[in-house]
Amino acid sequence: MNEILQDYKKYLRPDVVAKLSNMELVARLVVEGFITGLHKSPYHGFSVEFAEHRQYMPGDEIKHIDWKIYGKTDRYYIKQFEEETNLKSYVVLDASKSMSYSSDGRMTKLEYASFIAAALAQLMVQQRDAVGLTIYDEKVRTYMPPHATKSYLREILRQLELIEASHKTATAESLHQIAERIKRRGLVIILSDLFDKPNEVMTAMRHFRHKKNEVIVMQVLDPMERSFAFGKDAVFKDLETSEELMTQPWHIQKAYQQEMKKFLDTYKKECREHNIDYVLLDTSVSFDVALFEYLHKRQRIG
């Protein structure tokens, strides 16, 4: 059993997933790895929330008990039916040029965020929840409203597989546009490096909250963007403007780290004050961190 667990859990590692051939395979294996891990973790009880089951309650019909699950867990679960869940989720993905950055042979921020988006969509449809996808750069590029069918999931995964980073960042403006397009409130999950003016981005995020949406912000960075540990002469190129700067990183590393901490702390503090869930990720972090954040949120909003 431990060998099976380890085999599946490897698909939560970005370096392993980067070698997979297509987005549908990525989504399925990441979610299977996540679910397999939950059965052996302190979060064991969460499995009822997303595996198309819920715990048996007095009054439920015995014929709906899933005996296979009982055999594995010694607990009674019954199959959920489609009408029992109706959460609408909106996955919002930043595909601006800054998201194309990667260091040390890692996947880009956009690839990492796309894989998280794919796994979230797979997980939501397995729960019978509706999921949509919005892709933006300096404007909203793709808007797919939420649906809960497997054929729609395949189209979302196809869009994620074809995605390429382009144009400058206009996160604040794009989020305002997206907030206006959402007609039925639900759960909004934003995947972005948030390289825009924090005060303007937070105003846009509050727009979602004003319209009674729940919000999770997943800020995706590259490890080098957090540490600036280059250590030698380097030429830095702005991916959005193509401007170049020659410098010795070790001279400015401490000042950079202080500014980056201030930048991240601003988002963390502002999100907390406005009841927005915030999680900081980088492209070396296991995918289950993002999925746990979603799962916590999903449990709280019922």
ABEGO torsion letter per residue (X at the ends): XAAAAAAAAAAABAAAAAABABAAAAAAAAAAAAAAAAAABAAAAAAAAAAGBBBBBBGBBAAABBAAAAAAAGBBBBBBBAAABABBBBBBBBABAAAABBBGGBBBAAAAAAAAAAAAAAAAAAAGBBBBBBBBBABBABBBBBBABAAAAAAAAAAAAABBBBEBBBAAAAAAAAAAABABBBBBBBBBAGBBBAAAAAAAAAAAAAAGBBBBBBBBBBAAAAAGBAGBBBBBBBAAAGBBBBBBAAAAAAAAAAAAAAAAAAAAAAAAAAGBBBBBBBAABBAAAAAAAAAAAAAAAX
